[in-house]
């Protein structure tokens, strides 16, 4: 196999809907067409919302539409030591600080007209040791934030093009001790040798944060491809109001996974794709270029949306 490593990294908090499956298919096709590896990682940091049953259902859905993966499925819940080591490295360099703000306090601060445009206004950035001790004395547990310094980071996405943003002091570890998504995904992508990240464009705004963390930790930056979402007839991203539109939902209408795969293939434009039974997608079968994926969201047909409330 080639040096390309793609991945699909869902959170096992429910069944995958057709939007999730379409993104997974694009990621798989892109990796396989480059004779690369494709891995699956479960982003199950929050054990209150994740479950082994959801993970099993998600893996079954991927296999049902013909997607295979290389190696064992990795779970973030089993990798806290890696994330703690990364935070310790940043802390040793003076690049983190404790934040005692509640969500309400942050919302109120951001609403204030004199505050800047950053997602977090830096309320706790310069607390003294005495002030931190007082917060602990009140029973507050601190989160750990990155001391980003208001740097602007630009990312070149394969579909969207250049995207730049001022990076705020993103959370690295929540106050309950759970590592944050932005840190975990950066550590894992590097550890697993991921060279290409294909995911929904709802995550595009998080990418400058992740690239900054990669640079600070001396980690490579993969190729990013943020694909348009699948939306309902109302133009909003798929959600429970659309009946979820999972494989189970469409099976109740007599649509099997093979038909779903053909439907998803058809949304990728004129590119030739492979049958679900194939283990790999090869360029000689017609080729697949992720840059040719349509730039507009796919509106899921009304007959696939459950009509009951």
matplotlib code that plots the C-alpha trace (Angstrom):
import matplotlib.pyplot as plt

x = [0.0, 1.0, 1.9, -1.6, -3.5, -7.1, -9.5, -13.1, -13.5, -17.2, -18.4, -20.3, -23.3, -25.9, -26.4, -24.7, -27.1, -26.7, -24.7, -22.1, -22.0, -21.5, -18.6, -17.1, -17.5, -15.7, -12.8, -12.6, -12.7, -10.0, -7.7, -8.3, -8.0, -4.5, -3.7, -3.6, -4.7, -8.0, -8.5, -11.4, -11.1, -13.9, -13.9, -15.5, -13.9, -17.2, -18.2, -21.5, -22.7, -20.7, -21.4, -20.0, -23.5, -23.4, -19.8, -21.0, -23.9, -21.7, -19.1, -21.9, -23.3, -19.9, -19.4, -23.0, -22.2, -19.0, -16.4, -13.5, -10.6, -7.1, -6.0, -7.9, -10.4, -8.8, -10.7, -9.8, -11.1, -8.1, -5.5, -5.7, -2.0, -1.1, -3.2, -1.9, 1.7, 0.9, -0.7, 2.3, 4.6, 2.7, 2.5, 6.2, 6.7, 4.3, 1.7, -1.2, -3.1, -5.9, -9.4, -12.1, -14.8, -18.2, -20.0, -22.4, -19.6, -18.0, -21.2, -21.8, -18.3, -18.5, -21.8, -20.2, -19.7, -16.1, -14.9, -13.1, -14.2, -12.4, -14.4, -12.9, -11.9, -9.0, -10.7, -8.4, -5.3, -3.4, -4.8, -2.3, -1.4, -3.6, -6.6, -6.2, -6.1, -9.2, -11.0, -10.0, -11.2, -14.6, -14.8, -14.1, -12.2, -10.1, -10.0, -6.7, -6.5, -3.9, -2.2, -2.7, -1.7, -4.3, -2.3, -3.8, -3.5, -4.3, -5.2, -5.5, -8.4, -8.6, -12.3, -12.8, -9.4, -7.6, -9.2, -7.8, -8.8, -7.6, -7.2, -8.5, -7.4, -9.0, -9.7, -7.2, -8.6, -12.1, -12.6, -13.8, -10.4, -11.5, -9.2, -10.8, -11.6, -9.2, -6.2, -7.1, -7.7, -4.3, -2.4, -4.2, -3.9, -0.1, 0.2, -1.7, 0.2, -2.9, -2.0, -5.5, -8.5, -11.8, -14.7, -17.8, -17.4, -19.2, -15.7, -13.8, -13.8, -11.9, -9.1, -7.0, -7.0, -5.8, -3.1, -1.7, -1.6, 0.2, 2.8, 3.3, 3.7, 6.0, 3.5, 2.8, -0.3, -2.4, -4.1, -7.6, -10.7, -14.0, -16.9, -20.4, -23.0, -26.1, -29.1, -32.9, -35.4, -35.4, -31.7, -30.6, -28.1, -29.6, -31.1, -33.9, -36.5, -35.6, -36.2, -32.4, -32.3, -30.2, -29.8, -32.5, -34.8, -34.5, -34.6, -38.1, -39.0, -37.5, -34.2, -31.2, -27.6, -26.6, -29.2, -28.0, -24.4, -25.6, -27.5, -24.5, -22.2, -24.6, -24.3, -20.6, -21.0, -19.9, -17.0, -17.0, -17.2, -17.0, -19.5, -20.0, -18.6, -15.1, -12.5, -10.6, -11.2, -8.5, -7.8, -8.1, -11.8, -12.4, -10.5, -11.6, -10.5, -11.8, -11.4, -14.2, -16.8, -19.7, -19.3, -23.0, -24.7, -26.7, -30.4, -31.7, -34.8, -38.1, -39.0, -36.0, -37.1, -39.4, -42.7, -43.9, -43.1]
y = [0.0, 3.6, 6.2, 7.8, 7.1, 8.2, 7.9, 8.1, 9.1, 9.1, 9.6, 6.4, 8.2, 6.9, 5.3, 6.8, 8.6, 8.9, 12.1, 10.3, 7.4, 9.6, 11.3, 7.9, 6.7, 9.8, 9.3, 5.6, 6.2, 8.8, 6.7, 3.5, 5.2, 6.3, 2.7, 3.9, 2.7, 3.5, 3.5, 3.9, 5.7, 6.0, 9.5, 8.3, 10.7, 11.2, 7.9, 9.3, 9.7, 6.9, 3.2, -0.1, -0.8, 2.4, 1.6, -1.9, -0.5, 2.1, -0.5, -2.7, 0.2, 0.9, -2.7, -2.9, -0.3, -2.0, -0.1, -1.9, -0.7, -1.6, -2.7, -2.5, 0.2, 2.7, 4.3, 7.6, 6.6, 4.2, 6.9, 9.5, 9.0, 10.3, 13.4, 14.1, 13.9, 16.4, 18.8, 18.3, 19.3, 22.4, 23.3, 22.9, 25.5, 27.9, 27.5, 26.6, 28.1, 27.1, 28.5, 28.6, 30.2, 28.6, 28.3, 31.0, 33.4, 32.8, 33.5, 36.7, 37.9, 37.3, 39.1, 42.2, 44.9, 45.7, 42.2, 41.1, 38.5, 35.5, 32.6, 32.9, 36.4, 35.3, 36.0, 33.7, 34.1, 36.3, 35.2, 35.4, 32.4, 34.0, 34.4, 30.8, 29.6, 31.6, 29.9, 26.5, 27.5, 28.2, 24.6, 25.4, 22.9, 24.3, 23.4, 23.7, 26.2, 26.9, 30.2, 30.9, 34.5, 35.5, 34.1, 33.9, 30.5, 29.8, 26.4, 25.4, 23.0, 20.9, 21.9, 25.2, 26.8, 29.0, 29.4, 31.7, 32.4, 33.9, 31.0, 31.6, 30.0, 26.6, 24.2, 21.3, 19.5, 20.0, 20.6, 17.0, 15.8, 14.7, 15.8, 18.0, 17.0, 19.5, 18.2, 14.5, 14.5, 16.2, 13.7, 10.7, 11.8, 12.1, 8.9, 6.9, 8.5, 10.1, 12.0, 12.9, 14.1, 14.0, 15.2, 17.3, 21.1, 21.8, 21.0, 23.5, 26.2, 23.9, 23.3, 26.4, 25.5, 22.0, 23.2, 25.5, 22.6, 20.5, 23.3, 23.8, 20.0, 19.5, 17.3, 17.0, 18.6, 16.3, 17.2, 18.5, 18.0, 19.3, 18.0, 19.6, 18.1, 16.2, 18.3, 17.9, 19.6, 22.5, 23.1, 22.2, 19.4, 16.0, 15.7, 13.9, 16.1, 14.5, 11.0, 10.5, 8.6, 5.7, 2.3, 1.0, 3.8, 3.3, -0.5, -0.1, 1.4, -1.6, 0.0, -2.3, -1.2, -2.0, 0.4, 3.0, 2.6, 3.1, 6.2, 7.7, 6.9, 8.8, 11.9, 12.1, 13.4, 11.7, 9.8, 6.1, 4.3, 0.7, -1.9, -2.4, -5.9, -4.7, -4.6, -1.7, 1.1, 1.3, 4.1, 1.8, 1.4, 4.9, 6.9, 9.0, 12.5, 14.0, 17.5, 16.6, 16.0, 18.5, 21.7, 22.0, 20.1, 17.1, 17.5, 14.1, 13.0, 13.5, 9.8, 8.9, 11.1, 9.6, 11.4, 10.5, 13.0]
z = [0.0, -0.5, 2.1, 2.3, 5.5, 5.7, 8.6, 9.8, 13.4, 14.6, 18.2, 19.2, 20.6, 18.2, 14.9, 11.8, 9.5, 5.8, 6.1, 8.3, 5.9, 2.9, 4.6, 5.5, 1.9, 0.5, 3.0, 2.2, -1.6, -1.4, 0.6, -1.4, -4.8, -3.7, -2.7, 0.9, 4.3, 5.9, 9.7, 12.0, 15.4, 17.9, 19.5, 22.8, 25.2, 27.1, 28.5, 29.6, 26.0, 24.3, 24.4, 23.1, 21.6, 19.5, 18.4, 17.3, 15.3, 13.6, 12.6, 11.2, 9.2, 7.6, 6.7, 5.4, 2.7, 1.7, 3.7, 5.3, 7.4, 8.3, 11.8, 15.0, 15.8, 18.2, 21.1, 22.5, 25.9, 26.1, 25.2, 28.0, 28.8, 25.4, 25.8, 29.3, 28.0, 25.3, 27.8, 30.1, 27.3, 26.5, 30.2, 30.7, 28.0, 29.6, 26.9, 29.1, 32.0, 34.4, 33.6, 36.3, 34.2, 34.0, 30.6, 31.7, 32.6, 29.3, 27.4, 29.4, 28.7, 25.0, 24.8, 26.4, 23.7, 24.7, 24.3, 21.2, 18.6, 20.1, 21.3, 24.8, 26.0, 28.2, 31.6, 33.5, 31.5, 33.9, 37.3, 40.1, 42.3, 45.1, 42.7, 41.6, 45.2, 46.0, 43.1, 44.3, 47.8, 46.4, 45.1, 41.5, 39.4, 36.6, 33.0, 31.1, 28.2, 25.6, 25.8, 22.1, 22.1, 19.5, 16.6, 13.1, 11.5, 7.8, 6.4, 2.8, 2.4, -0.8, -1.5, 0.4, -0.3, 2.1, 5.5, 8.1, 11.7, 14.9, 17.3, 20.8, 24.1, 23.3, 26.1, 26.2, 29.3, 30.7, 34.4, 34.8, 33.7, 30.2, 27.4, 24.8, 21.2, 19.6, 21.5, 21.2, 17.5, 16.9, 19.0, 17.5, 13.9, 14.4, 16.4, 13.7, 10.8, 9.3, 6.2, 4.9, 6.9, 5.1, 7.3, 7.2, 6.7, 10.0, 11.5, 9.3, 11.9, 14.3, 11.9, 12.5, 16.2, 15.4, 13.1, 15.8, 18.2, 15.6, 15.2, 18.9, 19.5, 16.4, 14.7, 11.0, 9.4, 7.3, 4.0, 4.9, 2.9, 4.4, 2.4, 2.3, 4.6, 3.8, 4.7, 4.9, 2.6, 5.1, 4.3, 7.9, 8.7, 9.3, 12.8, 14.6, 13.1, 9.8, 11.2, 11.6, 8.3, 9.4, 7.6, 10.0, 9.0, 5.3, 5.7, 7.0, 3.6, 1.8, 0.9, 1.7, 2.3, -1.3, -2.6, -0.1, -1.3, -4.9, -3.8, -2.0, -5.0, -7.2, -5.1, -5.9, -9.4, -12.5, -10.9, -11.3, -7.9, -7.0, -6.0, -2.2, -2.5, -3.5, -0.8, -2.4, -4.9, -7.5, -10.0, -12.9, -12.0, -13.1, -10.5, -7.6, -7.0, -3.8, -5.2, -7.7, -4.9, -5.5, -3.5, -2.6, 0.3, -0.8, 0.0, 1.0, -0.9, 0.9, 0.5, 2.7, 5.5, 8.1, 8.1, 11.6, 14.4]

ax = plt.figure().add_subplot(projection="3d")
ax.plot(x, y, z, "-o")
ax.set_aspect("equal")
plt.show()
